[in-house]
Amino acid sequence: MTDPKKDNQGDSIGEGNRDAARRYNEGLAESLKKGNTEELAKKAEEALEGREGAELRQAEERGKHAETKKK
């Protein structure tokens, strides 16, 4: 039997993906509960400064563009 929390077959794609939003919110709450935000911030900064930085910035711009397109 599969764990319903880990079963992604019910995910919708695109806007309104409740399953993805729920998993994100649960992960965020868990991270905050653990109190490792400083460590996560440092990892994010290292990623931006590292070789994947350009790709991360492009993804951020695509997200910003998609957000303004909705308005």
WOFEN-V909951 format. One record per run of one state. SS is the DSSP state (H for helix, E for strand, L for the rest). FROM is the first residue (numbers start at 1). TO is the last residue. If there is no record, write none. Layout:
SS:FROM:TO
SS:FROM:TO
//
This chain:
L:1:7
H:8:10
L:11:17
H:18:34
L:35:36
H:37:49
L:50:52
H:53:70
L:71:71
//
